Amino acid sequence: MSDVYVFIGSETDKEYMGPCFDVLDKEDISYKIVISSAHRDPDGTREKAIAAGRDAKIIVAGAGYSAALPGFIASLVNIPVIGVPIPSSPLLGIDALLSIVQMPGGVPVVSVGIGKSAPKNAALFAIRIIKMCEKR
């Protein structure tokens, strides 16, 4: 079992999400990186998300442009999902942020802000949730 699954839509998102991995490593939190696109491989992403929902305590999902990945995953699992807007589009992440925070009722996704601190804050928030649950 991994504490956190970190989903990203493509290999190129790994560099941006690096601060997330750094924080999880520093805090000795186990995690898996899953590269899967809700647009390019919806069936494969569905399978991976459902498996993550059974294995992880929390999911962090980084996505740019329309940022479908966090909401897609949240529609399939019953664990917390933290969306990280990746500023990869001409709108520099504003489109991704709006896509993440405007999920319909029943598809809860929390979002961190846009920018360099976003992946780090997502990891720190995930750790706080995990530690809070361990206290109970």
C-alpha positions in Angstrom: 0.0 0.0 0.0 1.2 3.5 -0.8 0.1 6.5 1.1 -0.2 8.7 -1.9 -0.7 8.2 -5.6 0.5 11.1 -7.8 -1.2 11.1 -11.2 0.1 13.1 -14.1 -1.1 13.2 -17.7 2.2 13.0 -19.3 5.9 12.4 -18.7 6.6 16.1 -19.2 4.5 16.9 -16.1 7.1 15.1 -13.9 9.5 18.1 -13.8 6.8 20.5 -12.7 5.6 18.1 -10.0 9.1 17.6 -8.7 8.6 19.6 -5.5 5.7 17.3 -4.6 8.0 14.3 -4.8 10.7 16.1 -2.9 8.3 16.8 0.1 6.9 13.3 0.1 10.5 11.9 0.1 11.6 14.3 2.8 8.7 13.3 5.0 9.1 9.6 4.3 5.7 9.2 2.8 5.3 6.3 0.4 4.0 7.2 -3.1 3.5 6.0 -6.6 3.7 8.0 -9.7 1.1 7.2 -12.4 1.3 8.6 -15.8 -2.1 8.3 -17.5 -4.3 10.7 -19.5 -8.0 11.0 -19.1 -8.2 12.2 -22.7 -5.8 9.9 -24.5 -6.5 6.7 -22.5 -9.7 7.0 -20.6 -10.1 3.2 -20.1 -6.5 2.7 -18.8 -6.8 5.8 -16.6 -10.1 4.5 -15.2 -8.5 1.2 -14.3 -5.5 2.9 -12.7 -7.7 5.3 -10.7 -9.9 2.5 -9.3 -6.8 0.5 -8.3 -5.4 3.7 -6.6 -8.6 4.2 -4.8 -8.3 0.8 -3.2 -4.5 1.1 -2.4 -3.9 4.8 -1.5 -5.0 7.1 1.3 -5.0 10.1 -0.9 -4.5 11.0 -4.6 -2.7 14.1 -6.0 -3.5 14.8 -9.6 -1.6 17.3 -11.7 -3.2 18.5 -14.9 -2.9 21.3 -17.4 -5.3 22.8 -20.0 -8.8 21.5 -19.3 -7.5 19.6 -16.3 -9.9 16.7 -16.6 -7.7 14.3 -14.7 -8.4 15.3 -11.1 -12.2 15.3 -11.6 -12.2 12.1 -13.7 -10.3 10.3 -10.9 -12.5 11.8 -8.1 -15.6 10.5 -10.0 -14.3 7.0 -9.5 -12.8 6.9 -6.0 -13.9 7.5 -2.4 -10.7 9.0 -1.1 -9.6 12.6 -1.2 -8.3 14.0 -4.5 -6.1 17.1 -4.6 -5.8 18.8 -8.0 -2.7 20.6 -9.0 -3.2 23.1 -11.9 -0.2 22.8 -14.2 0.6 26.1 -16.1 1.2 24.5 -19.4 -1.3 26.3 -21.6 -1.4 29.7 -23.1 -3.6 30.8 -20.1 -0.7 29.8 -17.7 -2.9 27.5 -15.6 -6.0 29.6 -15.1 -7.9 27.3 -17.3 -6.7 24.3 -15.3 -7.5 25.9 -12.0 -11.1 26.7 -13.1 -11.6 23.2 -14.4 -10.4 21.7 -11.1 -12.5 23.9 -8.8 -15.7 23.8 -10.8 -16.6 20.1 -10.3 -20.3 19.3 -10.2 -21.9 18.2 -7.0 -20.8 14.7 -6.0 -17.4 15.0 -7.5 -15.3 16.6 -4.7 -11.8 17.8 -5.7 -9.8 20.3 -3.7 -7.3 22.5 -5.6 -4.1 24.2 -4.7 -3.1 27.4 -6.4 -1.2 28.1 -9.6 2.5 28.4 -9.6 5.8 27.0 -8.3 4.4 26.4 -4.8 1.4 24.4 -6.0 3.1 20.9 -6.1 4.8 21.4 -2.8 1.5 22.6 -1.2 -0.4 19.6 -2.6 2.1 17.3 -0.9 2.0 19.2 2.4 -1.8 19.1 2.3 -1.8 15.4 1.6 0.5 14.8 4.5 -1.7 16.8 6.9 -4.8 14.7 5.8 -2.9 11.5 6.3 -1.6 12.5 9.8 -5.0 13.8 10.9 -6.5 10.4 9.9 -3.8 8.5 11.8 -4.6 10.4 15.0 -8.2 9.0 15.0 
